[in-house]
Amino acid sequence: MMKEKFITLVSSAVPLPIENIDTDQIIPARFLKATTREGFGENLFRDWRFDNNNQPKNDFILNISQYSGKILVAGKNFGMGSSREHAAWAIHDYGFKVVISSFFADIFKNNALNNAVLPIVVSDEFLKEIFTEIEKKHNTQIIVNIEDQTIYLENGHSQSFEINPYKKSCLMNGYDDIDYLINLNEEVRQFDAEHTI
């Protein structure tokens, strides 16, 4: 799936300061029938975004025009609940490339990385600061640098983050798992040639 290289992202962010967001809130179970990744973004946070008449709820953050960007900033414990990969599909299809929180469910975190969405864990204090900066200036720019594994805010503050080295390489090169293995083909041949008895 990954084809676009992701080294640095400069973007405004959408704040969602709600804790314990589970995968059924991210993408409700009734939308899991499709088997391809396309189209899930229109149902991201469906029950929070739309009322019973399928009209947008004016007070939900994704329906407020002042907030936009490729970064979703969420409260602690994001992606808990069922292991559905569709949650990562919906986030990616909507246009988010990064989700920032102070804690992610492990399965969601892995699903996100497998679908070209970078889940970044920051401290509770830094997460609170990000929310504060966005509240002060809705279009505040956040820089995410994968190469040096750091988030930078406009106010000059920054924090480093962890990422699995293998997934880091995949994101920076635009590889999915198959692409990564194909890329190693020449190295495997060379190793094989050097170790053939």
Residue pairs with C-beta under 8 A, 6 or more apart in sequence:
1 37
1 114
1 115
1 116
1 176
2 116
2 170
2 171
2 174
2 175
2 176
2 179
3 174
4 116
4 174
5 171
5 172
5 173
5 174
6 97
6 116
6 118
6 146
6 171
6 172
6 174
7 145
7 146
7 147
7 172
8 143
8 144
8 145
8 146
8 147
9 70
9 71
9 97
9 98
9 143
9 144
10 141
10 142
10 143
10 144
11 69
11 70
11 71
11 97
11 98
11 141
11 142
11 144
12 67
12 68
12 69
12 71
12 134
12 138
12 139
12 140
12 141
12 142
13 67
13 69
13 71
13 72
13 73
13 100
13 130
13 134
13 140
13 142
14 61
14 62
14 67
14 68
14 69
14 71
14 72
14 73
14 96
15 61
15 67
15 73
15 130
15 131
15 134
15 135
16 61
16 72
16 73
16 74
16 75
17 73
17 74
17 75
17 131
18 74
18 75
19 75
19 76
19 77
20 75
20 76
20 77
20 80
21 74
21 75
21 77
21 78
21 79
21 80
22 79
22 80
22 81
22 82
23 79
23 80
23 81
23 82
23 83
23 84
23 86
23 87
23 108
24 81
24 82
25 45
25 47
25 48
26 44
26 45
26 79
26 87
26 90
26 91
27 40
27 43
27 44
27 46
27 84
27 86
27 87
27 89
27 90
28 43
28 46
28 47
29 82
29 84
31 40
31 43
31 46
31 86
32 84
32 86
34 40
37 89
37 92
37 93
37 115
38 93
39 93
40 86
40 89
40 90
40 93
40 94
41 90
41 91
41 92
41 93
41 94
41 95
42 93
42 94
43 90
44 62
44 90
44 91
44 93
44 94
45 60
45 62
48 57
48 60
49 56
49 57
49 60
49 62
49 63
50 56
50 57
51 57
56 63
57 63
58 64
61 67
66 138
66 139
67 134
67 138
68 139
69 139
69 142
70 95
70 96
70 97
70 98
71 96
71 97
71 98
71 99
71 100
71 142
71 144
72 91
72 96
72 98
72 99
72 100
73 99
73 100
73 101
73 127
73 130
73 131
73 134
74 99
74 100
74 101
75 101
75 102
75 127
76 101
76 102
76 103
76 124
76 127
77 101
77 103
77 104
77 105
78 99
78 101
78 103
78 104
78 105
78 108
78 119
79 87
79 104
79 105
79 107
79 108
79 109
79 111
79 112
79 119
80 105
80 108
81 105
83 107
83 108
83 111
85 111
85 114
85 115
87 108
87 111
88 108
88 111
88 112
88 114
88 115
88 117
89 115
91 99
91 112
91 117
92 115
92 116
92 117
96 117
97 116
97 117
97 118
98 117
98 118
98 119
98 120
98 144
99 112
99 117
99 118
99 119
99 120
100 120
100 122
100 127
100 130
100 151
101 119
101 120
101 121
101 122
101 127
102 121
102 122
102 123
102 124
102 126
102 127
103 121
104 112
104 119
104 121
108 119
109 119
112 118
112 119
113 119
113 164
113 167
113 170
113 171
114 176
114 177
116 171
118 144
118 146
118 163
118 171
120 144
120 151
120 161
121 161
121 162
122 130
122 151
122 159
122 161
123 159
126 151
126 157
126 159
129 153
129 157
130 142
130 153
133 140
133 153
133 154
133 155
134 140
137 154
140 153
140 154
141 154
142 151
142 152
142 153
142 154
143 151
143 152
144 151
145 151
145 152
146 163
146 168
146 171
146 172
147 172
148 160
149 160
149 161
149 162
149 163
149 168
150 158
150 159
150 160
150 161
151 158
151 159
151 160
151 161
152 158
163 171
166 180
169 175
169 180
170 176
170 177
170 179
170 180
173 179
173 180
173 183
175 183
